Amino acid sequence: MQTTFTPEQLTDPAIQRSNDILRSCVHCGFCTATCPTYQVLGDELDSPRGRIYLIKDMLENERVPDARTVKHIDRCLSCLACMTTCPSGVHYMHLVDHAREYIEQKYKRPFGDRALRWVLARILPYPTRFRLALLGAKIGRPFARLMPDARLRAMLEMAPKHIPPVSRNDDPQTFVAEAPRKMRVALMTGCAQRALNTDINDATIRLLKRMGCDVVIAEGQGCCGALTHHMGKSDESHRAAARNIRAWTGEMDGQGLDAIVINTSGCGTTVKDYGHMFRNDPLAGDAARVAAIAMDVSEVLTKLDLPEGADKGLTVAYHAACSLQHGQKIKTFPKDLLKRAGFRVVEPADSHLCCGSAGTYNLMQPEISGQLKARKVKTLEAKNPDIIAAGNIGCMMQIGGATDVPIVHTVELLDWATGGPKPPALSAPGKRAPEIPILR
C-alpha cells in the first residue's frame, strides 16, 4: 500500500511503525474471510482491510476522527485472526492499537461512552474493586431486562452467580517444588481472573509444584495493562505494565527466573509485546527481558514432560482462545497436553473464529458479541462434549454463561489428571455434570 506521510510525521515513532505496517498491506482481502465482524455485519469497513483504509486516511491527514471511523474501529475485536491469515505479514495489532490511542487523544466520545470506559478502566484491573462491583451486579442481575441500555444489561448479566472467596495463593510468596526442582518461575496472577475464578491460579500453582517448579508470586505485580491498552488509554496501560516489569526484573536479578508463566492468554499476548510497548522508554531493556521469558502455561508444561495418563473416558471440546492461537501462535500445545493426560479432545467447526468476549468487547459491543457467542456455543455443543476447556478467563465467562456443559481452564484438567482435586466447575449447579471415572 502506498503511503504519503511527510518526513515530519515520520519522526514520530508511532507513525513510523504504522507507516511500515500500512506499506506491507497488498490489498489482497484474505483477511475478510476470517474476520468475525465482517462475517456478522458484511460491511467492508468492518473488515481489517476496510479498517486499514480508515486508519491510513485518519493518520496521514492528521484529522480529528469522525463518528463513522470510530464506530468501525470500535467494532474490531482485536482477535488477530487477520494476522494468522495475512500472507504479507501485516502486523494489524500494532496498527489498530495506534489507531485506538490516536482516537482516545483526538476524539470526544458521547458522555455515555466516556462514562462506561471510565468505569471499566477504574474497576476491572483492580481485583478488590471488581469483586465489590460483581456483588452489586449480582444483586441487580434479576432486573437486567429492565435496563434500557444493552451495555448495562450486558454488565449485569456478566456477573457470575457465585463469586469465589479471596485466594491467599495470590499474595506475594514462593511455593516450593514438590519434585526435584527443574525451574524457578513467576506466576502472573492477573486482575479480573482473581475476582472471577480463583480455581485457575490455585490449580496452576499445584500443577507447577508437582512438575518440579518453584513458583514465585512477585511483590508489586498486577494487571498486565491489556484492558486499558485496548481502550487506547496508553498512559494507564503503561503504568500497569511498568509495575510488572519492575516486579519481575527484581526476581530475575535476584534468585533468577526461568519463565514468567501466564494462564490468561489475553494477558500473555500483551506481556509478550512489552518490548514493543516500551521500545522508546527507559524501561526498554527490562521490558524486552520480561517479554523474552513470558510463556503461556501450556508452553511451560510442554517443557516439563507431563506424565502420560490412562484414558479418562471423557470428551473435551477445546476452545482455542484468539489471543492464544492468533496472538501467541500457540495452537497445539494445550490439545497435546490434554491428550497426553488421557482426555479425548475434539475441536468445533470454525475454531479460528472469536467467541465474542475479547476483553471488554462483550460489554461495549453486546449485540455483535452475542451473535458470536451463540455461534461459538452452537459449534461446541455440536461435538457433544462432557467438558469444554479453554485457556482464557474471558472466553470461559462468555461461553460458560450460555451452555450447560461445564467449562474449565485447561490447566484445571491437567492438575486433576495428575493428582489434583476435581475442578469445582464440573459439579457446579445448573451444569451437566459428566460421569467421572477414577483418575489414574
N, C-alpha and C positions, 0 to 999 in steps of 0.2 A: 504494500500500500504506500502510495506517495504521500509524504507529509510536507508541510510548509512552515514549520516552526522557525522563528527568527533566531539568529545567533544569541541574542539577548535572552530569549526564552530558554534556550538550551543550556544556559548557565545554571538553571535550576535543576538539581539532581533528579527531582521527581519528574519534571518534564522530559529530561534526557532519557530516563528509564522508559517512560510511556512512549516516547518517540521510537525507541528501539523496538518496543513491542508492536506498535502500530505498523512499522515498516516490515515486520516479519509476516504480517497477515497477507494472504494472497486471494482473499475474497471467495475461496472455494465453496463455502457453505456447508462443509461436512458437519460443522458444529450444530447446525439446526436439527440434524437428525437425532441428536442425543440430548437436546436441551429440553428439560421438563416444562418450562414455561411456554416455550414455543409449541410444544405438543398440546398443551392445555388451551392456550389462547389463540394460536395460529397467526400471530402478528409478527412480521419480520423484525419489528423493533423490540419484541420480547424474545429475541434470539441473541446469541453472542455477537453474530455478525452485525445485526442491527444496532446493538448497544455500542459496538466498537465505532460505528459511524457517528453515533450521537456524541460519544466521548471525544472523538477526534475533533469534531466541529466545535464542541464546547471549549476544549483546551487550546486549540490553535487560535481561536478568535477571542480568547480570554473573556468570554461573555458570561454574564450572570445567568446561571441555569434557569430555564423556564420550567413550568409545572409539568409539561409534556416529557421533557428529558428526565426530570427527577422521577416521574412515575415509572418509566421503563427501567431506569437504573435500580430503583427500589424493588422492583419485581424480580430482580435477579436473586437467585438462591445462593449464589457462590458455591454451588455443588461441585463445580470444576469438571463436570463430565466433558465439557468442551475441550479442556486441556488434554484429556485422555484421547479424544477423537482427533484432535488437530494434527494434520500431517506436517505442519510447518513449525510446530513448537511454539505457538503464540502463548506467552505467559499471561493469560487473561486475568489471573488472580491479582497480580500486581497492578494491572491496568484498572480494574474495577475498584480496587482499594483506593487508588489515587483519585479516581472519579468521585468516590464517596467522601473522601477528605475534602476535595475541592467544593463539592456541594454543601458540605457542612459549614464551610467557611464563607461561601458566597450566597447561599440561598436561605431566605427566611421562610420556614415552613409555616403552615397554618398552626394556630395555637394548639389544637388537639394533638397534632403530630409532635410538636415540640414537647408538650407535656408528657405524652406517652414515652418518648425516647428518654426524657429526663428521668422519669420514674424507673424505667428498666435499667438505665445506667447506674442509678443510685441504689438499686436493690439486688439485682441478680448476681453481681460479682461479690457480694458480701453474704456469707452463709447465715449469719445470725439475723440480719435484716430480711433475707429471703425466707428464712424459716417463719419469722413473725408474719410476713406477708402471706405465706401459704396458709397459716392458721386463719387469717382474716378471710382469704379467698375460700377456704373450706366452709366457713360459716355462710358466706354469700353464695356458694355454689347452687343451692336449691333455687335461687332466684335469677340464675343466669339468663334464662329465656326472656326475662323481663327487661334485660338491658337493651337499650336502643342501638348501641354501637357494637358491631360484630367483634371488634377488637377487645372490648370489655368482656363480652361473653366468652371469648377465647381464653382470656386471662383467668376467669373464674373456673371454666371447665378444665383448665390445665391442672388445677390443684388436685393432688392425689388424695384419695380417701383416707389413706394412712400416712401420717408424717412420722418418719423414723426418729427415734431418740438420738441425741448427740453421741457420736462415737469418740471416745477418748483416744482411739488409734490415730486420729488426725492431729493430735498435739505433737509438738516437736520432741523427738526421741529417736532412739535407734533400736531396732528389733534385730536380735542376733540370729544368725543362720542356725537351723536345726541339723543340717547335714554339713559335711566338710565344706568350708567356705570356698565358693567359686568366684563370687562377685560382691562388690560393695556398690549398692545403687541408692539413688534418691527417688522416692516416690512422690510424684506431684499429686496432691490430694484434691486439688481443684477448688471450685467455689459452689456452683449450683448443685453439683453432684453431692456435696457434703450435706446439703439440705434435703435433696430429693431421695437419695438412696445411699445409705451408709454401708450396705452389704458389699458393694463393689470394692471399695478400698480395703475393707476387712478381709475379703476373700483374696485380694491381690497380695496383701501382706502375708497371710498364712501360706499361700502357694509359693511365693518367692522364698520365704524362710525354709520351707520344706525342700525346695530345689537348691539350697545352698547359697542364699543371698543374705548378707546383712542389709537391712532396709532402713534407710535414714529418712526421717521426716524433718526437713531442714527448717530451722528457725527463720521466719520472715517471708516464706513463700506464700503465694495466694493465687488469685485469679491470673490466668495467662495473658489476659488483655483482649482476647478474641471478641468478646461481647461488645465492647466499646469500639474496638478496631473496625468491625464491620458496620458500625454506625457512622464511621468517618470521624470519630472523636479521638484523633491520634494522640493528643496530649495525655488524655486519660489512659489510653491503652499502653502508651509507652511508660507511663509511671508504674503501672501494674507490672509490666514486663521487666522493668529495671529492678524492681524489688526481687523478682525471681532470679534474675541474673546474679545479683549480689549474694542472694542466699545460697545459690548452688555453686558459684565460684568459690565461696567461702569454704564449702565442703571439699571442692576439688583441690583447693590449695592447702587444705588441712590433711585429713586422712585419705583423700582421694576418692574419686568416683569412677566406676566403670561404665555407668549409664545413668541417665535420668529417665525413669520409667513413667510413662503416661498411659492411663487406661481410659481416657476420654479422647477419642480420635480427633474431635474438633480442636481440642487444646493442643494435641500433638502436631497438627498441621501448622498452627501458629508458632509454637515454640521452635519447631524446625526452621521457621522463617525469621527467627530473631536476628540472624546475621544480616539479612536484607533490611529489616526494620531499623537496625541501628548502624547501618553502613557508614553514615556520616556523623556519628555520635562518638563522644569519648569512650563510650562503652562498647565500641565496635568489636574490639579484640575479644573481650569477655563474652559478648553476645554470640560471636562465632564459635567460641569454645563450647558454650552451652548447646547451641544448635547441633554441633558435631556429635554429641553423645546422647542427644534426646532420642528415645526409642519408644515405639508403641510396645505395650506389654507383650504382644504376640511375637515381636521381634526378639525380645529378651528370652522368652520361653523357648523359642526355636533354638537359641544358642545353648540352652541349659539341658538339652536332651531329656525331655519329658518322658517318663516311663510309659511303655505301651500297655494299654489296658484291655481287658476282655470285653467282648460285645455287651453293651449295656441294654440292648433291646429297645432303644429309644431313637426316634427320628427327630433330628434337629434341623429346622429351617434356618439357614444362616442368612441374616440380613446384612449386606455389605454397606456400611456407612459411607457416604460420599467422601467425607474427609479422610477416610482410611484408604478406599480404593482409588479415588481420583487425586486427593490432596497429597497423600503419602505414598501412593503407588504400591500399597500392600494389599494383595488380592488373595494369596494362597495360604499364608501363614495361619490365620485363625481356623480355616477349614481343615488344614492338615493336622493341626493340634487336636481339634475335636475328633477327627477320625482316629488319630493315634490313641486318644483316650478311650475309644470304644463306642463312640456315637455314630449313628448313620446320618450323614449330612446331605441335605438337599438344598437347592437354591431356587428361588422363584423366577418366573419369567421376567424379563426386563430388569434384571438385578442391578443394572447400571443406573437406573433412574432413582431420583431422590424420593424420600418418603414425605418431604414437605416440612420437616422440622427446621433444619438449617439455622440453629442458634435461636434467634428471636423471631425468625421469619413467620413461624406459626402464630405468633401474637400480633405481628404487624401486617401480615397478608393472610388472614384466616381463610378467605374464600378459596384462593389458589391452593393454599396449604391443605385445606380439607379435601379438595379433589385429588391431590397427590397421595394423601393418606389413604383415601378409600381405594385407590388403585393398588397401592402397595399392600394393604391388608388383604385384598382380594387375591392377589397373586401368591402371597404367603400361605393363606388358608387353603388355596387350591392344592397344596402339597400335602395336606392332612398331617401336619407335624404334631408331635407330642409337645414340643417346646420350640420357641423362637429364640435365637441367640443373636446378639448384636454387640458392637464394641464402642457404643457411644450413648451416653445418658439421654441426649436429646431425642435420638431415634427411639429409644426404649419408651420414653414418655409418650411420644407421638403415636407409636404403634400400639403400645400396651393399653391405651385408653379406648381402642376401637376393636378389640378382639378378646375372646375368652380363652385363647391359647396363651399360656403363661410365657412371658418374655423375660429373659435373664441376660446378664452380661456373659460373654464367652468365658471370662476368667472365673466366674462363679461355677460354671460347669466343670472346668478343668480342676478347680480346687476340690469340688465334690468328688470327682472321679479319682483323685489321688489321696483321699483320706479326710477331706474336709466335710463340714456339715452340708445337708441338703439345702440348696438355695431357698430361702423363705418364700420367694415368689411362686415356687412350684406348689405351695399349699395355700396361696392367698385366696380369700373369699371371692367368689364370683369368677374364678378361673377354673378351667378344665384341668384338674389335676391328673397328670399322667400316671399310669401304673408304674410304680418304682421298683425295679429289681434291686437285689442286693449288689452293691458295687464292689468290685474286686480290684 
